[in-house]
Each structure stands twice: as structure tokens, then as C-alpha cells.
Amino acid sequence: TFLIGRPWMVAGVDQVTVLVQEGDSTELVSPMSSDPALIAQQLTAYTAPSEGAIGNPAQPGDFTRPGLRRALDELQFSPGGEDKPSAVVLFTPGMAADTSDLAQRAIDAGIPIHVVMARDNPTTRWETALRPLAEVTGGLFETHYGTGDLEPMFEDLTLKRQQFHVSYRSTSPALGQ
């Protein structure tokens, strides 16, 4: 979906940063780029930690909150993304921690947080913190259960893409006024 078939990233237009939360560590897989081929190459080169290597967080949100914080840092402070629309897409199995401080930071920066709750089996237990986080920041809340196609979810996200064309024509008969 990212590059094959109908890619949702438009080369030279969209800028993407890929972060992966590995336990209490947030790994930068791909720095901000508008080159889909480069991002695909970096995603292909990424190796996930072995199953069981991460463990469980001491407190709810101990893994997800630092990842969200890092994502907001990357969007707000990395060079090259100035004056461009930004968004965070959070893939998570679920979380039940207070995210109001991160939501406020995203709102203040104008960054929507789209949340994709990805799990093997359906549940509503983890929506408590995640759905409001998406809604108050202007993002979407989606669920993805199993290993099926992510295309519909990416289609929903690309529909949120906005572009404006502004033109101005002076009514003054003199040039330069």
C-alpha cells in the first residue's frame, strides 16, 4: 500500500518520518523525507526486535507516550517540514494512559493524531484513551484486527489531505498598486 498499487504517499509533496516504538525506546527508522523509494528502502532494512525481547511496560502508556512525544518532536523541530501540514499516525495494540498533555501539545501545534488500534482480536477495552486522543486533535480513530489489508485505512487518511490554491487579483487600474 505504501508504494505498490495505489501509493498513499505522493513523491515530492508528502513528507514522512517513520518511528517505531520498541519498548521504552523510540527508533527513528526513516528521517523526514518526501522520497517514497528512500522510505521504502529504509522500511525494508528495518529489523524488528525478536518476539519477547521487549516485555511489558511498568505503567500503562510507558511505551506509547514516549513514542508520541518523539513523533511530535520530529514534526515540530526537524528541519524541512516548516509550513507544511503534519500528522502523526500511531499504530498501537492499545493503551489506557492519560494523554491529555500530548493531545494539548498536538492541538497547539495543529498536528492531528490518527490512531490505528491494531490487534489480533476485536476489543473496545483500549479505546478509553485512544479514541479521545484522535478526536480532540482532529485525527481519525481506526481499528484493524488481524492481518488483513490496510488499504481502506490509508484511503481514509489520504482523504484528510488538504491543498489550497489562493489567488489574488488587484482591482487597481495602475500596475504595482
C-alpha positions as CSV (number, residue, x, y, z in Angstrom):
1,T,0.0,0.0,0.0
2,F,2.8,2.4,0.8
3,L,4.5,2.2,-2.7
4,I,2.9,-0.6,-4.6
5,G,-0.5,-0.4,-6.3
6,R,-2.1,2.9,-5.3
7,P,0.6,4.6,-3.1
8,W,-0.8,7.0,-0.5
9,M,2.4,9.0,-0.3
10,V,2.9,11.5,-3.1
11,A,6.5,11.9,-4.0
12,G,7.8,15.5,-3.6
13,V,4.6,16.5,-1.9
14,D,4.1,14.4,1.3
15,Q,6.9,14.3,3.9
16,V,7.0,11.2,6.1
17,T,9.1,10.3,9.1
18,V,8.9,6.7,10.3
19,L,9.4,6.0,14.0
20,V,9.0,2.6,15.7
21,Q,8.4,2.2,19.4
22,E,10.4,-0.7,20.7
23,G,9.6,-1.0,24.4
24,D,10.8,2.2,26.1
25,S,13.0,3.2,23.1
26,T,11.8,5.1,20.1
27,E,13.7,4.2,17.0
28,L,14.0,6.6,14.0
29,V,13.6,4.2,11.0
30,S,13.4,6.9,8.4
31,P,14.1,10.7,8.9
32,M,11.7,13.1,7.3
33,S,11.7,12.6,3.5
34,S,9.5,13.2,0.5
35,D,11.0,10.3,-1.4
36,P,8.8,7.2,-1.2
37,A,11.6,5.0,-2.6
38,L,14.0,6.0,0.1
39,I,11.4,5.5,2.8
40,A,10.6,2.0,1.3
41,Q,14.3,1.1,1.3
42,Q,14.6,2.2,5.0
43,L,11.5,0.3,6.0
44,T,12.8,-2.8,4.2
45,A,16.1,-2.5,6.0
46,Y,14.4,-2.3,9.5
47,T,14.6,-5.4,11.6
48,A,12.0,-5.6,14.4
49,P,13.2,-6.9,17.8
50,S,12.7,-10.6,18.5
51,E,9.4,-11.7,20.0
52,G,9.5,-11.4,23.7
53,A,12.6,-9.1,23.7
54,I,10.6,-6.0,24.8
55,G,8.4,-7.2,27.7
56,N,5.6,-5.2,29.2
57,P,5.5,-1.6,30.3
58,A,5.7,-0.9,34.1
59,Q,2.8,1.5,33.8
60,P,0.1,1.9,31.1
61,G,1.4,4.2,28.4
62,D,5.1,3.9,29.3
63,F,5.9,2.7,25.8
64,T,3.4,4.7,23.8
65,R,3.7,8.1,25.4
66,P,7.5,8.5,24.6
67,G,6.8,7.4,21.0
68,L,4.1,10.1,20.7
69,R,6.4,12.7,22.3
70,R,9.2,11.8,19.8
71,A,6.8,12.0,16.9
72,L,5.7,15.5,17.9
73,D,9.3,16.5,18.4
74,E,10.2,15.2,14.9
75,L,7.3,17.1,13.3
76,Q,7.9,20.3,15.2
77,F,11.6,20.6,15.3
78,S,13.1,18.7,12.4
79,P,14.3,20.9,9.5
80,G,12.4,20.7,6.2
81,G,8.9,20.4,7.5
82,E,8.2,24.0,8.2
83,D,4.9,25.5,6.9
84,K,3.7,22.1,5.7
85,P,0.7,20.2,7.0
86,S,1.8,17.5,9.5
87,A,0.1,14.5,11.1
88,V,1.0,11.6,13.4
89,V,-0.2,8.1,12.5
90,L,0.0,6.0,15.7
91,F,-0.2,2.2,15.3
92,T,-0.8,0.6,18.7
93,P,-2.2,-2.5,20.2
94,G,-3.9,-0.3,22.8
95,M,-3.2,1.9,25.8
96,A,-5.1,3.2,28.8
97,A,-3.0,6.1,30.0
98,D,-3.7,9.8,30.3
99,T,-2.6,11.5,27.1
100,S,-4.2,14.9,27.7
101,D,-0.8,16.7,27.8
102,L,0.2,15.2,24.5
103,A,-3.2,16.0,23.0
104,Q,-2.9,19.6,24.1
105,R,0.6,19.8,22.6
106,A,-0.7,18.4,19.3
107,I,-3.7,20.8,19.3
108,D,-1.4,23.8,20.0
109,A,0.9,22.8,17.1
110,G,-2.0,22.0,14.7
111,I,-1.0,18.3,14.4
112,P,-3.8,15.8,14.2
113,I,-3.0,12.4,15.7
114,H,-4.6,9.5,13.7
115,V,-4.8,6.4,15.9
116,V,-4.9,2.9,14.4
117,M,-5.6,0.3,17.1
118,A,-4.0,-2.9,15.6
119,R,-4.7,-6.1,17.4
120,D,-5.3,-9.8,16.5
121,N,-8.8,-9.8,18.0
122,P,-11.6,-7.2,18.4
123,T,-11.8,-5.3,21.7
124,T,-13.1,-2.0,22.9
125,R,-11.1,-2.0,26.2
126,W,-8.2,0.2,24.9
127,E,-10.3,2.8,23.2
128,T,-10.7,4.8,26.5
129,A,-7.5,6.9,25.9
130,L,-7.0,6.4,22.2
131,R,-10.3,7.5,20.7
132,P,-10.4,10.8,22.5
133,L,-6.8,11.4,21.6
134,A,-7.6,11.1,17.9
135,E,-10.9,13.0,18.1
136,V,-9.7,16.1,20.1
137,T,-6.6,16.5,17.8
138,G,-8.7,16.3,14.6
139,G,-7.4,12.8,13.8
140,L,-9.2,9.6,12.9
141,F,-9.6,6.6,15.2
142,E,-9.5,3.3,13.2
143,T,-9.3,-0.3,14.3
144,H,-7.5,-3.0,12.4
145,Y,-8.0,-6.6,13.6
146,G,-6.0,-9.5,12.2
147,T,-3.6,-9.3,9.3
148,G,-5.9,-8.0,6.5
149,D,-5.4,-5.3,4.0
150,L,-4.7,-1.8,5.4
151,E,-5.7,-0.1,2.1
152,P,-9.1,1.2,3.3
153,M,-7.5,2.8,6.4
154,F,-4.9,4.5,4.2
155,E,-7.6,5.7,1.9
156,D,-9.4,7.3,4.8
157,L,-6.2,9.1,5.9
158,T,-5.5,10.4,2.4
159,L,-9.0,11.9,2.2
160,K,-7.9,14.1,5.1
161,R,-5.1,15.6,2.9
162,Q,-5.9,19.2,2.1
163,Q,-4.5,21.5,-0.5
164,F,-5.5,25.1,-1.1
165,H,-4.9,27.3,-4.1
166,V,-5.1,31.0,-3.3
167,S,-5.0,33.7,-6.0
168,Y,-5.3,37.5,-5.8
169,R,-6.2,40.0,-8.5
170,S,-5.9,43.7,-7.7
171,T,-8.8,45.9,-8.7
172,S,-6.4,48.8,-9.0
173,P,-6.0,50.1,-12.6
174,A,-2.3,51.0,-12.0
175,L,0.4,48.4,-12.1
176,G,2.2,47.7,-8.8
177,Q,-0.6,49.1,-6.6
